[in-house]
Amino acid sequence: MAAALTLSPGQGHAAEADVIVIGAGAAGIAAAHDLKAAGRKAIVLEARSRVGGRAFTDASLGPAYDAGAMFIHWAERNPWVQIARDLGVATSDETWGGGFRVFAGGQPMADADRQRRRGAFGQIDRRLETVDLTKRDLSIRDLLGDLGPDLAPIASSGLLLSIGEESERISARDYQRLWAGEDLLVPSGYGNLVARHGAGLDIRLNQPVSEIRWDGPGVSVTTPSGMLRAQACIVTVPVGVLKAGAIRFTPALPARTRDALDGIGMGALTKIALKVEGNRFGISPGTSFLEAGSPKRLMNFDLFPDDKDLIVAFCGGDHARELSLAGPGAARDHLTTLLSAMIGSDIRKAVTGISFPAWWTDPFSRGSYSVCLPGREAAREQLAEPIGGRLFIAGEATAGGGAMTVGGATLAGRAAAAAVARIKA
Ligand SMILES: Cc1cc2nc3c(=O)[nH]c(=O)nc-3n(C[C@H](O)[C@H](O)[C@H](O)COP(=O)(O)OP(=O)(O)OC[C@H]3O[C@@H](n4cnc5c(N)ncnc54)[C@H](O)[C@@H]3O)c2cc1C
């Protein structure tokens, strides 16, 4: 993969590529592979110094963990099962299996409260089976409305760890259509697998795109290194990046595309890894603890997954946003305070490092993944509509039932490449 880029300083010359793909995450990589296979010259411009986007196996603490995507969801139809096989990368259907314990305020949760929690949890699925969403959409909070202020937050709290968003900002229709199936793990790292799949493509790193012009016959794309021209452009940056206006479009994106962006938010699923050395606190590797005392501030801990010297915490929604804005120091204090109550204050001494990829504040992500607002589930398809016959927005947000996943991003990238291939060369 090329790290440096020599771009032309101005317009008025022949196109350097048939297609420019913006973003080297799962969607961009998939699009570039298919374009290459179709004999089109594709250049991928990536803002970061690495490939993979929100699939990222982070080894900054020594032992590696997946800071973004970890599971190959709905494996039965997920293209990554075959990609892993082709690359000789092992997958596994076994989770770490060290047991699961629920706490409230640092103390094991009373049995009666656990039962109540479990009962509340099933309510979303039960209601989705019977509710009529054909005439109007609901937010998940509205779906649970009659459960009352005591149980409704408990029933929806699990969504903070799956969708990463508060229930009032989740469309029930969109949630209902998300694909389900078997989950597989990639023991050597899902992020590593995605990055490996990028090998052999013309990916140019450290190239944050600041402007896309589509007022001429093709497109011209500006990065700090200069300008690049092509016949078409596939934009795979996260919806959060588009919503933040980090890329200027000239002319502006059509009203329909902007309206689609208004209908999609970004969740804030967040993982924080602590390196823990010299003490395992008598805990079996792969145990999970859930601190569920406050449903809005749910925090899951995977302790010593795969026998690594790590505790990986994750949370979502507004609580995760607060932590992301507070930064790694505050996050470390918060997590060690929670863990002290559960396993003892020696944890403070045992924590020797933190890795905090705060996707919510990350300028190249601006959130964990896309979430349709109530009433706006059609925004995904609307966002994928080709613009001016040469701009194509793709990525997990446009993946319909596969949205929010690496597999969905890949299918969306392939669909965009197929749409580009239909343009006359
Ligand atoms: C904490 C977390 C856990 C997750 N867990 C799972 C899971 O278990 N399983 C699963 O399938 N999915 C999971 N996901 C979701 C999954 O990671 C994403 O859906 C998927 O990786 C998105 O791929 P993409 O190509 O659409 O976008 P991205 O991977 O975000 O790729 C877009 C690329 O565009 C780049 N970019 C941004 N701005 C610019 C710019 N201006 N110029 C050039 N490049 C730019 C970015 O750096 C990035 O590399 C998780 C995500 C998070 C955050």
The ligand as an ORCA input file, in Angstrom:
! r2SCAN-3c Opt
* xyz 0 1
  C     -17.120     -0.062     19.237
  C     -17.639     -0.675     17.968
  C     -18.001     -2.004     17.948
  C     -18.470     -2.586     16.770
  N     -18.755     -3.923     16.755
  C     -19.068     -4.517     15.572
  C     -19.130     -5.924     15.484
  O     -18.903     -6.654     16.462
  N     -19.421     -6.475     14.257
  C     -19.644     -5.699     13.139
  O     -19.878     -6.248     12.057
  N     -19.576     -4.358     13.210
  C     -19.269     -3.754     14.384
  N     -19.106     -2.408     14.441
  C     -19.458     -1.599     13.260
  C     -18.406     -1.689     12.158
  O     -17.147     -1.410     12.688
  C     -18.756     -0.697     11.064
  O     -20.110     -0.850     10.684
  C     -17.901     -0.885      9.816
  O     -16.555     -1.068     10.148
  C     -18.093      0.330      8.929
  O     -17.334      0.199      7.737
  P     -17.389      1.405      6.692
  O     -16.443      1.061      5.611
  O     -18.788      1.723      6.358
  O     -16.856      2.681      7.504
  P     -15.430      2.908      8.185
  O     -14.860      1.635      8.664
  O     -15.609      3.981      9.186
  O     -14.534      3.402      6.979
  C     -14.602      4.733      6.517
  C     -13.201      5.252      6.357
  O     -13.273      6.617      5.916
  C     -12.185      7.302      6.497
  N     -12.443      8.743      6.453
  C     -13.213      9.484      7.271
  N     -13.189     10.774      6.889
  C     -12.387     10.845      5.797
  C     -11.969     11.893      4.947
  N     -12.368     13.167      5.125
  N     -11.125     11.608      3.914
  C     -10.692     10.327      3.691
  N     -11.056      9.291      4.485
  C     -11.909      9.544      5.519
  C     -12.109      6.740      7.888
  O     -10.848      6.980      8.479
  C     -12.392      5.260      7.648
  O     -11.205      4.527      7.487
  C     -18.615     -1.797     15.597
  C     -18.249     -0.446     15.617
  C     -17.769      0.101     16.781
  C     -17.339      1.548     16.769
*
